[in-house]
Amino acid sequence: VKYADLKGGRVNDYIFSYERMLDDKGNTAVYLLYAGARLSSIQRKAAATSGASAAELVASGAGVALSMPTELELALALARFGETVEFTTQTLLPNKLCEYVHDVCVKFTAFYLECKVIEEDAVNQSRLLLVRAAQLVIKKANELLGIGYVDKV
């Protein structure tokens, strides 16, 4: 309910609908929470497959190589987080942060469908780092919006 209130903006008419709020494919908290759970799941599977976590990869100096269009689109969206938070706080328009985090989740879903992070008992380290970055951004955005984050559905 909180996310539905925040995403509408101050100038739009408010329409209360549980059906729209609980849609798992639209611009809803359910969609954001599901994307977060998927990000966490990928990281758990990657750690079980390779024994290494994204944090360990960062500590070792591993980098991100963006070769697919969906990887680049996701990375560019993640890079806009700081400016989006700044704009949101300056204008007091939380709906802009809602639009941003939904856009990141949409771009993550496209990335997830096109790019394999784990293939045949091997982990693509670059993609795993991108998954971790997306998780951190979505988790912080959800926290700022007051809707929380779930690791499992």
C-alpha positions, 0 to 999 in steps of 0.5 A, a space after each residue: 500500500 505504501 509503494 502504491 501511495 508513493 508512486 502516484 505523485 502529488 498531482 494524479 488522482 488516487 485510485 485504491 485497488 488491491 488488484 493493481 497493488 498486488 500485480 506481480 508484473 506491474 509497477 508494484 511493490 510485489 514486482 520490486 520485492 520479487 526482483 530483489 528475491 531473484 537477485 538474492 537467489 542468483 547470488 546464493 546459487 553462485 556461491 554454492 556453485 563457485 564457493 565465491 561471493 560477490 564481496 570476495 570478487 570485489 575484494 580481489 579486484 575483479 572488474 565488470 565487462 559489459 558485452 551485451 546490450 542488456 548488461 550495459 542498460 542495467 549498468 547505466 541505470 544503476 549509475 543514475 542512482 545517486 542523481 535520482 536520490 538527490 533529485 528526489 530529496 531536492 524536489 520532495 517527489 518520492 514518485 521519481 524514486 519509485 519510477 527509477 527503482 521500477 526501471 532498474 527492476 525492468 532492466 534487471 529482468 531483461 538482463 536476467 532473461 538474456 544473460 546467464 550468470 551461472 552456466 554449467 557449474 561455472 559463474 560469470 564473475 562480471 555478471 555476478 558483480 552486476 547482480 550484486 550492484 543491482 541488489 544493493 541499489 534496489 535494497 537501498 531504494 526500497 529502504 528509502 521508500 520504506 517498503 523493505 526487502 526480501 531475500 526469499 519469496 
